[in-house]
Amino acid sequence: MSNTQVFEEQLQSFLATQQLEKGLADYTLEGYEGDLRQFIAFLTARKVPDWCAVQGDHLAEWIGSLSDEDYAVSSLSRKLTAVRGLAKHLVAERWREDVFSELVRGPRISRKLPGALSPEEVDKLLTAPDETTPQGLRDRAMLEMMYSSGLRVSELCGLTLQAVDLESGLLRVYGKGSKERVVPLGSQAVAALERYLDVGRPKLVKPRTGSELFLSQWGRALSRKTFWVMIKKTAKLAGIDAPVKPHLLRHSFATHLLEGGADLRAIQEMLGHSDIATTQIYTFVKGSSLAAAHDKHHPRNQL
């Protein structure tokens, strides 16, 4: 058996475990696989025979070489996460007795505060699609739902007809790790979705269309990439100068709820955060805006 086959066997075992036991999304698994294959190529070039011979120094050298190639810190951190997961898997499967990645420290990531659109900018963005077309009705409904419920783009594009209860204004979402949560839909989102379902979606349906909620021109589920392109074009049409990415609407949803007095725990549940600490970053956004207002308006700051 060649070196490549030895590495491949445990790689496939690890990926299968991540999918079956942890329910990771396909795109997450694809990312892990790409990162691990890159590490395997590095090991093979250095004539490391198998996973049992891999040492922490190999991993540290690989991460260091990638740093020299100007990889982003976030990319390096993701690659290290993939290798650490595999290292633990090797121990669990009794291929090794030690976790070779244990002593390798990752790059320090500075946590950036999430940006947010103003309510006025959100209104411009949401009303920009041309609702005289099926695609425009679809785009308006998608934007309204993302801002109304704080959805991730993968959650939005993965919705089915069965996930929506327009009468009660609720939406069943499957987030990271296939975790299910129920989130409310605002009245504007419900109205936009009703228009799309009544007029827009029937014109996008093709013979092989399934229960996907948001359809492309080919009658299939709209992809994340297509939605990404759409939101950029719509932002330009709305005259918004700031770079608008899908996640910005999710950040805006959380920030505006918090500024309106919503409970942090409720926001955590709607966003699908497993850890309240992830949600708490929005309190810093609110705090920074308060500080800016204080600097601008407090009389002692004018002296």
N, C-alpha and C positions, 0 to 999 in steps of 0.2 A: 504494500500500500504506500503510495507517494505521500510526501509531506502535505501537499494540498488536500488530499483525501482525508488525512488524519484531522486536519484543522476543520474541514468541511463538515465532517460527521457531528462534531460537537457544536458547531455553529448552527446547523439545522435543528439540533436537539434543543438548543437554547431558544431559538426563535419560536419553535413550536410551543415550548413551555410558556413563553411570554404571551402568546396568542391565546392559548387554551386556559391557563390559570389566571392571568392578569387581564385578559380581554383587551389588550392594546390595539389601537386602531391600525389599519393597514399602512397608512402613511408613516406612523411612528415606527412600525416594524421595518419598513423599507429604509428609513433613516438609520436605524440600528444596523441593519444588514450592510449598508454601504460603508458605514464607519468601521465595522468589524472586518470587512473584506480589505479595507485600506490597511488596517493593522496587520492582518494576515500577510499581505504583500510585503510589508515592512519586515516581518519576522522571517518570511521565506528568503528574502534577499540577504538576510544575515545568517542563513542556514540554521535557524532554530528548528529542531526536528519535529516537535509536537507541543501541545499545550502544557504538558508536564515540565517541559524545559524552559517555559517562559518565566522570566523574573521581573521584579519591579523595575529594575534598571532598564529593561527593554521598553517598558511602557513609558518611563520617564524620558528616555532618549527619543522615542517616537513623538511624544507630545512636544518636546523641545524642538525637534526638527520642523514640526508643523508651525510652531510659534515663529520660527525663522522665516517661514514662507508667508507670514502675515495673515494667518487665519484669524478670524475674529475670536475674541475671548469666549463668546457664547457658543461658537462652533466647537472650540476645544473642550469646553465643559460638557457639551453633548456627547462628544466622542469618548470622553473619559467615563461618562455615565454608562455608555454602552459596554465598554470593556469591563467596568466594575461589575455590571450585572452578569456578564459572562463568567467572570472569575468566581463569583459566588455560586453560579450554576455548576461549575466544574467541581466545586467542593461538595455541593449537594448531591451530585451524581457520583461522587467518590472517585473522580478522576484525579483529584489532587487532595492533599491534606491542608493546604494553606491557600488563602486568598492573596494571590500575587500582587494585586493592585492596592492592598491595604495601606501601605506606607507612602503611596504616591499622592502628592497633594495637587489639587487642581488649581487652575488660574483663578485669581480673585476677580469676581464679577461685581462691578459697581452697579448698584440697583438704581435704575432710572425711574423717576416718577412718570406714570403714564400720562400722556397728553389727553386733552379732551376738546371737542368742539364747543362753541358757545351754543345756547339754545337757538339763537338766531341762525347760526350756520347750519345746525341740524335741520331746521325748518326749510332752509334753502335747498339742502341736499335731498331731503325727502320729497319735496314737491317738484324737483327738476325732471324726473322721467316723463316721457311723452305717453300719457295714458290713452291716447287714441290708437295705440298699437298693443298687441298681446304681450310683446316683450316689455313695453313700458309699464303695463299693468303688473306684470310679474316683478319687475325691478322695484316698483313702488312698494309692493307688498313685502318683498324681501327686506328692503331698507327699513320699513316701518316695524317689521317683526324683530329685526336685529336690535334696533334702538329701544323698542318697547320691552323686550324680554332679556336683553343682555346676552344674546346667543353668541357662541363661537361660530365662525364661518363654516367649520366642518359639521356642526350640529344643524345649522340652517340648511345647508345643501343636502343633508341626509334625511330631512323630514319627509314623512309620508302623509297621505290623506288621513290615515287612521289616527295620526298623532294630534290632530286638531279638533277641539270641541268649541265651535263658534258660539253655541248657545250659552255655555258657561264662561266663555272667554278664557279657556285654559289650554295649555300646550304641554304635551308629554315629550320630553327630550332625553336622548341618550348621549351622555357626555363622555369624558375621558374614562377609560376602563369600563365602558358600557354601563356606567352608573346612571340610573334613571332618576329624573326629577320632574316635577310638575311646576310650570311657571305661568304667571298670568299674562294675558294679552290685553293691551290697552284698547280703548274704543276705536282709536284711529287705525291701529293695526288690524283689528277685526274688520273694519269697514273696507280697508284696502285689500284684505285677503278675500273678502266676499266678492268684490268687484273682479278680482283676478280669477276666482273660481267660476264665477258666472259667465264672464265674457272672454277673459284671456286664455286660461288653461285649455278650454275645449278646442281652441284654434291651434294649439301646440301639440295636441294628442296625435300620436301616430299608431298604426296597427299593433305594434309591439310595446306600446307604452304600458308601464305597470302602475303602481300606486305612488310613485314619486310625486311629491307636492309641487316642486318647482322644476319646470321642464325647459330644456334647451330647444332650439329650432328643429332638432332631430327627434324630439319626443322623449329624450332621456333625461335623467337627473342632471341638473345644471352643475357643472364642476366648480370646485373652489377657485381654480385658475380663471375661469370665465367670470365668476363673480368679482374677483379681484380687479380684472380689467374693467368691468362694468362700473364699479364704484369710483375708480379713478376718472373715467370719462364723465360720469355724472357730477363729480365734484368740480371738474373743469367747467362743465356746462352751467353749474350753479354759481360760478365765479368765486369759488373758495381757493385762496392762494396757498393755504397750508397743505402739505402732502397728506392725503386722506387714504388710509388703509382700512380694511375691514375691521380690524381689532379696535380702531379708534372709536367706532360707534359703541362697542361694548364698554370701552373705558368711559365714554361720554354718559352712557346709561348709568353706570355705577356712580360717577362723580355727581351727576345731576340729582340722583336719588338722595345721596348723602347730603348734598347742599340743601335739599328740600326737607331734611329732617328724618329721613328713613333710618330705621334701626340697622346697625352694621350686621347683625346676625341674619336679618331678613335678606339683606343684599348678598351675603355669603351664600345663602341657600339658593337664591335666584341665579347667581353666577355659577353655582356648582363647584365652589372651592371646597376642598376637603379640609383645609386648614384656615382658621380665621386670620392667621398672620398674613396670608396672601391677600385677603380682602382689606386688611388694615392699611395697606399702602395708600389707599384712597383717602384715608384720614390725613396723610401728609400733603396730598394734593389740596385738600380743603384748607389745611393749615397754611400752606404757602400762599393761597389766594387771600386768606385773611391777613397774612403778614403784609402782602402787597397793598391791600386796602388801608391797613394801619399806617404804613409808610406814607401813603399818598394823602390821607385825610386827617391824621391826628395833628392837632395844632402845635404840639411840642416838636413835631418833626419838621415844621416849617421854619423854625428858628435858625 
